[in-house]
């Protein structure tokens, strides 16, 4: 076994500026995968790009809108606790965690997967928007995700190893979190889901990232820790989107991540570490 890395760009379809960034990255072979926000406002444009450019993509299973001011449509036609009376997904993830029913989560996720298939595009993996299906909100929606993974024969983004947690907690991951992670990974095995060995992202807010170099150094250090097996590096690259950058300072981080993916430092570090780039199709 060797070091294999999937470089995935999340939030394809959120806006035209992100779509442009991801299409250019894929064309330049700087990423090997992307995740489609089926519910988002620019998803139709993203789907056309997938068709035209033959992008490898997964479904970014989405239970919530990102911004209350710019809500997204639920894909499932069923009335549920995920959406308001106008069929718009709630932005409050805490509300969703408290009120959503398991069957509603499954119905919305299946609707998103099946919408892709109905439009003539086939995803090669599943992952989750805003970590609403990883159990961190106190709900067991990872069970829904693992069942979908098995049902549709698609890998799901969840790591067998806890390296991501060690990085986030500075090597001092609390015992109860390590135990919970082991339990969720075991659940994936029992339910017959396909999951990856490890994953990397930058979990910090822009207030903790004073400049581009700080973000670049974080990712370069993380890449140097990659072990044998399949690791996914996922980021949210985008050009400036005035509507969203006005709504949140976090958009600057997306611009930093776009610059990092295009940087020569990333390419050099991958070569130095002997890392092979793959896509989910190869799993």
C-alpha positions as CSV (number, residue, x, y, z in Angstrom):
1,X,0.0,0.0,0.0
2,X,1.2,3.6,-0.7
3,X,0.1,7.1,0.1
4,X,-2.9,7.9,-1.9
5,X,-4.6,11.3,-1.8
6,X,-8.0,12.5,-3.1
7,X,-8.1,16.3,-3.4
8,X,-11.7,17.3,-3.2
9,X,-13.3,20.8,-3.6
10,X,-16.5,21.1,-1.6
11,X,-19.6,23.3,-2.3
12,X,-19.7,23.0,-6.1
13,X,-22.9,24.9,-7.0
14,X,-23.0,27.4,-4.2
15,X,-22.4,30.3,-6.6
16,X,-20.9,31.1,-10.0
17,X,-17.6,32.3,-8.5
18,X,-17.1,28.9,-6.8
19,X,-18.1,27.1,-9.9
20,X,-15.6,29.0,-11.9
21,X,-12.8,28.2,-9.4
22,X,-13.6,24.5,-9.3
23,X,-13.9,24.1,-13.0
24,X,-10.5,25.8,-13.5
25,X,-8.9,23.7,-10.8
26,X,-10.2,20.4,-12.3
27,X,-9.1,21.4,-15.8
28,X,-5.6,22.2,-14.4
29,X,-5.5,18.8,-12.6
30,X,-5.1,20.6,-9.2
31,X,-8.0,18.6,-7.7
32,X,-9.2,15.1,-8.4
33,X,-12.8,15.4,-7.2
34,X,-15.6,17.8,-6.2
35,X,-18.8,17.7,-4.1
36,X,-22.0,19.0,-5.6
37,X,-24.5,21.1,-3.5
38,X,-27.6,19.9,-5.3
39,X,-29.8,22.3,-3.3
40,X,-27.7,25.5,-3.9
41,X,-28.6,28.4,-6.2
42,X,-25.9,27.8,-8.8
43,X,-26.3,24.0,-8.9
44,X,-27.8,23.9,-12.4
45,X,-24.7,25.7,-13.7
46,X,-22.4,23.2,-11.8
47,X,-24.3,20.2,-13.2
48,X,-23.8,21.5,-16.8
49,X,-20.1,21.9,-16.1
50,X,-20.0,18.3,-14.8
51,X,-21.6,17.2,-18.0
52,X,-19.4,19.3,-20.3
53,X,-16.1,18.7,-18.5
54,X,-16.8,15.2,-17.3
55,X,-15.9,16.1,-13.7
56,X,-15.7,13.4,-11.1
57,X,-18.1,14.4,-8.4
58,X,-19.9,13.3,-5.2
59,X,-23.1,14.5,-3.7
60,X,-22.6,16.9,-0.8
61,X,-25.6,15.6,1.3
62,X,-27.2,18.8,2.6
63,X,-29.7,19.2,5.4
64,X,-29.4,23.0,5.9
65,X,-28.9,26.3,4.0
66,X,-25.7,28.2,4.7
67,X,-27.3,31.6,5.1
68,X,-30.7,32.5,6.4
69,X,-30.9,35.4,4.0
70,X,-30.2,33.1,1.0
71,X,-32.0,29.9,1.7
72,X,-31.8,26.8,-0.6
73,X,-34.7,24.6,-1.7
74,X,-35.2,21.2,-0.2
75,X,-35.1,18.6,-3.0
76,X,-37.5,16.2,-1.5
77,X,-41.1,17.2,-2.2
78,X,-42.2,15.9,1.2
79,X,-42.9,18.3,4.0
80,X,-40.4,17.9,6.7
81,X,-38.7,19.5,9.7
82,X,-35.7,20.3,7.5
83,X,-37.6,23.0,5.7
84,X,-40.1,25.8,6.2
85,X,-43.6,26.1,4.7
86,X,-42.0,27.4,1.5
87,X,-39.8,24.4,1.1
88,X,-36.6,26.3,2.0
89,X,-34.0,24.5,4.1
90,X,-33.4,26.0,7.5
91,X,-30.0,27.6,8.2
92,X,-30.1,26.8,11.9
93,X,-28.3,23.5,12.3
94,X,-29.2,23.3,16.0
95,X,-32.9,23.5,15.1
96,X,-32.4,20.7,12.6
97,X,-30.5,18.5,15.1
98,X,-33.3,18.9,17.6
99,X,-36.4,18.5,15.3
100,X,-35.4,16.5,12.2
101,X,-36.7,12.9,11.9
102,X,-34.4,10.2,10.7
103,X,-36.8,9.3,7.8
104,X,-36.8,12.9,6.7
105,X,-33.0,13.0,6.6
106,X,-33.0,9.8,4.5
107,X,-35.7,11.1,2.1
108,X,-33.9,14.4,1.5
109,X,-30.5,12.7,0.9
110,X,-32.1,10.2,-1.5
111,X,-33.8,13.0,-3.4
112,X,-30.5,14.7,-3.9
113,X,-28.8,11.6,-5.1
114,X,-31.7,10.6,-7.4
115,X,-31.9,14.1,-8.8
116,X,-28.3,13.8,-10.1
117,X,-29.2,10.4,-11.7
118,X,-32.3,11.8,-13.3
119,X,-30.2,14.6,-14.9
120,X,-27.8,12.1,-16.4
121,X,-24.9,12.5,-14.0
122,X,-23.6,9.7,-11.7
123,X,-21.8,10.5,-8.4
124,X,-18.8,8.5,-7.3
125,X,-19.1,9.2,-3.6
126,X,-21.1,10.9,-0.8
127,X,-20.1,13.4,1.8
128,X,-21.9,15.8,4.1
129,X,-22.3,19.6,4.2
130,X,-21.7,21.3,7.6
131,X,-20.9,18.0,9.4
132,X,-24.6,17.5,10.2
133,X,-24.3,13.7,9.7
134,X,-21.2,12.9,11.7
135,X,-22.8,12.7,15.1
136,X,-21.3,15.8,16.5
137,X,-24.8,17.4,16.9
138,X,-25.9,14.5,19.1
139,X,-27.9,12.8,16.4
140,X,-27.1,9.5,14.8
141,X,-27.5,10.6,11.2
142,X,-24.2,8.9,10.3
143,X,-26.3,5.7,10.3
144,X,-28.4,7.2,7.5
145,X,-25.2,8.1,5.6
146,X,-23.7,4.6,6.0
147,X,-26.9,2.9,4.9
148,X,-27.0,5.2,1.8
149,X,-23.3,4.3,1.1
150,X,-24.2,0.7,1.0
151,X,-27.5,1.1,-0.9
152,X,-26.0,3.1,-3.7
153,X,-22.5,1.5,-3.6
154,X,-20.8,4.8,-3.0
155,X,-17.9,5.6,-0.6
156,X,-18.7,8.1,2.2
157,X,-16.3,10.6,3.6
158,X,-15.5,9.4,7.1
159,X,-12.1,8.5,8.3
160,X,-11.1,5.2,9.9
161,X,-8.2,6.9,11.7
162,X,-8.4,9.8,14.1
163,X,-5.5,11.8,12.7
164,X,-7.9,14.7,11.9
165,X,-9.0,14.8,15.5
166,X,-5.4,14.8,16.7
167,X,-4.6,17.7,14.5
168,X,-7.6,19.7,15.6
169,X,-6.9,19.1,19.3
170,X,-3.2,19.4,19.1
171,X,-2.5,15.8,19.9
172,X,-4.7,16.0,23.0
173,X,-8.0,14.5,21.7
174,X,-10.4,13.9,24.7
175,X,-10.9,10.3,25.5
176,X,-14.7,10.5,24.9
177,X,-14.2,11.9,21.4
178,X,-11.7,9.2,20.5
179,X,-14.1,6.6,21.8
180,X,-17.0,8.1,19.9
181,X,-14.9,8.1,16.7
182,X,-14.1,4.4,17.1
183,X,-17.8,3.7,17.6
184,X,-18.8,5.5,14.4
185,X,-16.1,3.8,12.4
186,X,-17.2,0.4,13.7
187,X,-20.8,1.3,12.8
188,X,-19.7,1.9,9.2
189,X,-18.1,-1.5,9.1
190,X,-21.2,-3.2,10.5
191,X,-23.5,-1.5,8.1
192,X,-21.3,-2.3,5.1
193,X,-20.4,1.3,4.2
194,X,-17.2,2.1,2.4
195,X,-15.1,4.8,4.2
196,X,-11.7,6.3,3.7
197,X,-8.6,5.8,5.9
198,X,-8.0,9.5,6.8
199,X,-8.9,13.1,6.0
200,X,-7.4,16.5,6.1
201,X,-9.0,20.0,6.2
202,X,-8.4,23.2,8.0
203,X,-11.0,23.4,10.7
204,X,-10.1,27.0,11.9
205,X,-12.1,30.1,11.4
206,X,-10.6,33.0,9.5
207,X,-10.1,34.9,12.8
208,X,-7.4,32.3,13.6
209,X,-5.8,32.5,10.1
210,X,-4.2,36.0,10.0
211,X,-2.8,35.6,6.4
212,X,-2.4,33.2,3.5
213,X,0.9,31.9,4.6
214,X,-0.6,30.6,7.9
215,X,-3.1,28.6,5.9
216,X,-0.5,27.3,3.5
217,X,1.8,26.2,6.3
218,X,-1.0,24.4,8.1
219,X,-1.8,22.3,5.0
220,X,1.8,21.6,4.1
221,X,2.4,20.3,7.6
222,X,-0.7,18.1,7.4
223,X,0.3,16.7,4.0
224,X,3.7,15.7,5.5
225,X,1.9,13.5,8.1
226,X,-0.1,11.5,5.5
227,X,0.3,7.7,6.0
228,X,-0.2,4.7,3.7
229,X,-3.8,4.3,2.6
230,X,-6.5,6.6,1.2
231,X,-6.6,10.1,2.6
232,X,-9.0,12.9,1.4
233,X,-7.9,16.5,1.5
234,X,-11.0,18.7,1.2
235,X,-11.2,22.4,0.9
236,X,-13.7,25.1,-0.2
237,X,-11.9,27.1,-2.9
238,X,-13.6,30.1,-4.5
239,X,-13.0,33.4,-6.1
240,X,-14.5,36.4,-4.3
241,X,-18.3,36.3,-4.3
242,X,-19.5,39.8,-3.3
243,X,-22.8,38.6,-2.0
244,X,-21.3,36.0,0.3
245,X,-18.2,37.8,1.3
246,X,-20.4,40.7,2.4
247,X,-22.4,38.2,4.5
248,X,-19.4,36.5,6.2
249,X,-15.7,37.1,6.7
250,X,-15.1,33.4,6.3
251,X,-15.2,33.8,2.5
252,X,-11.6,35.1,2.6
253,X,-10.5,31.6,3.7
254,X,-12.0,30.2,0.5
255,X,-9.9,32.5,-1.5
256,X,-6.8,31.5,0.4
257,X,-7.6,27.8,-0.3
258,X,-8.0,28.5,-4.0
259,X,-4.6,30.2,-4.0
260,X,-3.1,27.2,-2.1
261,X,-4.5,24.6,-4.6
262,X,-2.9,26.5,-7.5
263,X,0.4,27.0,-5.6
264,X,3.7,25.3,-6.6
265,X,4.3,24.6,-2.9
266,X,1.5,22.1,-2.8
267,X,2.7,20.3,-5.9
268,X,6.3,20.2,-4.6
269,X,5.2,18.8,-1.2
270,X,3.1,16.1,-2.8
271,X,6.2,15.1,-4.9
272,X,8.5,15.2,-1.9
273,X,6.3,13.0,0.1
274,X,5.7,10.4,-2.7
275,X,2.0,10.9,-2.7
276,X,-0.2,9.5,-5.5
277,X,-3.3,11.5,-6.5
278,X,-6.4,9.4,-7.0
279,X,-10.2,10.0,-7.3
280,X,-13.1,8.3,-5.6
281,X,-13.7,6.4,-8.8
282,X,-10.6,4.4,-8.1
283,X,-11.9,3.1,-4.8
